[in-house]
Amino acid sequence: MSSPKRLDQKLARIEKGDYTPSDFIIADAKDADMAGGIAANGPRLDASGQPTSMMRPMQVYRDDMVAMIQSDLVDIMLTSLSSAEYLSSAGHFAGSDITPTVRLNDGSDIWLMRGADYKRLPCQPFRTARLDRVRPVADLGLYAITFYNDLEKDYRTLEAYAQFRDEANAAGIRHFLEVFNPHFDVATPGTDFASYNNDAIVRTLAGVSRLDGPIFLKMAYNGPHATEELASYDPSRLIVGILGGAFSTTRDTLEMVKQAERYGARVALFGRRIFFAESSTGIVRTMRRMLEEDISSEESCKTYYDELLKAGIKPKLSLAEDLELTDPVLKAGF
């Protein structure tokens, strides 16, 4: 029997209460083709470096996956099933300690194609990937849900999730659970949305066996209080991870990881914040150094900027601009 991959070794230490910053789990989330289609890869640039109306081909996205796998900096490579098949057939995971992972559902709240207008509406549960096709290339996948404080919508969401768990268990596929914040404001009388969302997650999973439940959570960083409340509730069973959201400044990216880890999160699953950085491997390397050496996000941002210049890579922003904290949630927790 082969030895457990690095992800499972880290999870075992976290569950036992033996966590150290070197156990922080980082996932490269390159599944955006299931959300934005062609546009997920970003625009091609003209000779002067300006974006054009033509989008980059899928190979650009997949080349970045390969570079990240070869760097061995992440613990999880999350992709669409089509990309997982590409990486597997080309042998890129052979001998790798990185866990291949597939997005297992694609509800309508991630249908973010050019011109799409679905995100103004509540998510409709939907699954494209067949589990029997996933299993030959990955035994771990992502399942996503969104709570709306609406009985009919949430009932439909939870029914679909229960059916998925049964099928995944039968197929021998583990999962982690992504819990999105809605794209629009949701009324939660008497409390804030983050508190409602935490309660909804715990209530949903309280009756689920460890054999069927998620190995960790992926959710928006809703600030120190919400993160610490959920992370400290049942830390051996509810391991909290954060998602990155839209790319902004390097300081935002690094401070989000720093704050989330400080308040109990043990996983970061970033897509655009990695792919649209000047150097995908460079930003992940900076995250790891920041946590393991307990460096501030400000100093880490400066180091990353200096390393870009040494490598001959032009930064997208000036250092002063890139050092800005622009996310109100991060500013409140700083």
N, C-alpha and C positions, 0 to 999 in steps of 0.2 A: 504493500500500500504506500502511495506517495505521501510525503509529509505535507501538512497544511500550508497553504499559501500565506503570505505575509498578512493579508487582510484577516484571515481567521486567527492567526496568532495574536494580532493586535486586539481583536474582539474578545478573545479569551482573557487577555490581561485586563481589559477594561471591565468586563463582567465580574472578574474576581476582585476588583478594586485596586489593582496594581498599576493603574495608568500612570505613565510619565509622558511628557510632551513628545518624545520620539514615537509614541504610539498613536499620535494624531493621524487620522485617516484622511487622505486626499483622493478625490475622484476627479478625473478629467471627463466632464460630461459632453460628449460629442454626439448627441442624439438629436440635434436641432433640425436635421432634415425631416424629422417626423412632426415638426412644428412649422417651420418657415419654408419648407421646400427648397427650391434653388436659392432663394434669397438668404438662407441660413449661412451661406459661405461668404457673404459680403460682396461688395462690388469689385470688379477689376479696376485697376488703376491705369491711367494714361502715362505717357512718357514723363510728364512733370509730377507724377505721383498723386494726381487728383482722381477721385472716384468717377467712374463712367456709369452709364445706365445698364451695362452688361454685367451679370453676376459671374463670379468665379466658378469653375467646374468642381465637381465632387472630389476629384483627385487631390485638389489643394487641401480639402478637409481631411482626407484619408492620409495624405502625406504627413500632416501634423499629428495624427494619431500614431503613425509609425514612429515618428521622431520621439514622441512622448513615451511610447513603450520601450524604445531603445534606451532612453535616458534612465529608466527604472525609478523615476521620481514619484510616481503615483502608485496607489494601491489598487485602484479600480479604473478600468477603461469602460465607460458607459457609452453605448452606441445604439443605433437602429439595428434590427436584425440583418438587413442587407449589408451594413458595414461590418458587423461581426462575422458574417460568412466570408466577406472579402479578406478580413484580417486572418481568420482561421485557415482558409484555403491557401493563403500565401505563407503560412507558417510563422506569422509574426508573434504568436503567443507561445511558440514552442520553447520550452526551457525558461519562460518568463515567470516571475513571481507576482505579476500583475493579474488580477482577477478580471476576465472578460465578463461584461454585464450588458444586458439588452433591455431597452425600454419595452415593457410588456403591454402597456395600454396607451392610448392616445385620445383621450377625451377631447371634446370640442373646445375646451378652454385653452388648448395649445395649438389650435388651428389658426396660425398667425401668418398666413401667406400674404403676399402683396395684394392690397385691396380688400382683404377679408375683414368682416365686421362681426365675427362670432363672439369676441370677448366681451361684448356688451350684454350678452345673454348668459344665463347659468350653464354650467357644463353639462353636456349630454354624455353619459358613459359610452365608451366605444373602445374596441380592441381590434387592431389589425394583425399583430404578430400571432402566429399559431405556436402553441407551446411545444408541440411535437417537433417543430422545425427549430425552435430555440435550443432545445436540450442538447443536440449534437455539438453546439458551439459555445454554450454557456449554461451553468447551473444556477446562476444568479440573475435576477432581473429587477426592474423598477416598476412599481404600480403606483399610480397617482390618483388622489381624490381631492375634492374641495367641499368644504362645508358652507352652507348658506343660511342656516337657521330657518330653514323652510322644510316642513315635514315631508311633503311629497318629493321634493328634489333630493333631500338627504336620505330618505328611505330608498329611493331608486339607486342612489350612489352606493349605499351600504349593501343592498341586495346584490349588486353587480360585484362588489368587492368580496362578499361571501362566496359567490359562485366561483370567482377567480381563485380564491384560496383553496377550494376543493380541487379544482383542476390542476393548480400548480403543485399541490401536494401529491396528486396522482402521477404527475409528470416528473417528479423529482427535482423541481425547481424552487429554490429559495427566492425570497424577495425582500426588498426594503420598501418602505412606504413613504411616498412623497405626499405632503399635505400643503397644497397651495393656499395662499391668501386669495380670495376672490378678486377679480379685476375691478369690481365696483364696491362701493360701501354697502355693508350688511348691518342691519340694525340688531343690536344685542342689548335689549333694555336692562339697565341696572349694572352693566359692566362694560369693559372694552372688548373689542373683537379678539385680541390675543388671549384673554382669559377664557372667553367662550371657546376658542379654538383648542386651547390646551385641554379643557374639560371634554370636548368632543373627541379628541384623540384618545384620552385615557378611557373614556366610556366605551368607545368603539373596540378597544383592544383588551379590556378587562375580562371579557368572556372568551377570548381566543387563546387556545393552547399555545405554549411555546413552540410546539411542533409545527404549527400552522402560521404563526404570526411573523411579522417583519423582523429582520435581524438588526435593523436600526431605522431611524426616521430621517427624512429629508424635508426641511420646511424653511420658510422665510425667517430671517433673523428679525424678530419682533421686539428687540431690545433686551436689556439686561434682566429685568424682572421676569418677563415671560420665559426667557431662555433658562434662567436659574430655577424657576418654579418647576418647569417640566423636567429638566435634567436631573434635579435632585429628588424627584418624586419616587421613582423606582429604578435607580441607575443600573442595576444589573439586567433589567429587562427592557427599559425604554432608553436606548442610547440615542441622543439627539444629534442630528446633523443639520447643517444649514445649506441653503441654495444661494447662488450668487446674484441672479437677476441681471439686469442690463449693465453693460460696461460703462464705467464712469471714469474716475481717476484711479491711479495706482494706489494712492493713500486710502481711498475708500475700500478697495479690494483687500489690502493688507489689514486695515483696522477692523474690517468685518471679521476676518479670521481671528485676529487678536482678541477682540471683545467676546466673540462667541466661545472661544476656548476658555477664556477667563471665567465665563459664567456657566460652564459645564458642557458645552457642545464638544463632541469628540470626532466629528466628521465634517468636512467641507466638500461639497459637490458643486464645482464651478464649471460653467460652460463658456459663455461669452467673455467672462472676466479672465479666462485663460486664453481662449482662441484669439481674441482681438487685442491681447497685449502685444507689445512689440516682439516679445520672445516668450512663447508658451512655456518652454522648459525653464527659462530664466525666472519667470514670475513664480512658478511652483518651487523652484530652488530657494527663492527669497522667502516664501512662506515658511518653508521647513526651517531655514536658518533662524528666522524671526522667533518661532516658537521654541525651538530646541535650545537656542542661546539666550532667550528672553530679551530680545531687542525690541525697541519701540517700533511702531509702524512708521513713524516719521524717519527714523534713522534707516530702517529697512528700505523705505522708498528711495532715499538718497543713494544707498548702496546699489540698488537695482538700476537707478539712473546712471551711475558711474560705470557699471558693468556694461550697459548698453553702449555707452560712448566708447569704451575700450574695445568692444567687439565690432565697432563700425556701424552700429545700428542707430538710425535716427529716431529719437523719441518723438512721440506724437504730440506731446505737450511740453511746454517749458517746465523746468523743475518747480518753479513757484506755483504754476497751475496744477501740476501733478501732485503737489503736497497738500492740496486743498481737500478738506473733508466736505463733501457736498450732500451726503445723505443725512436727512434730519434725524433718523433713528440713531445713526452713529454719533452725531454731534451730541445728542442727549445722553449717550452712554459714555462719552469721552471724559 
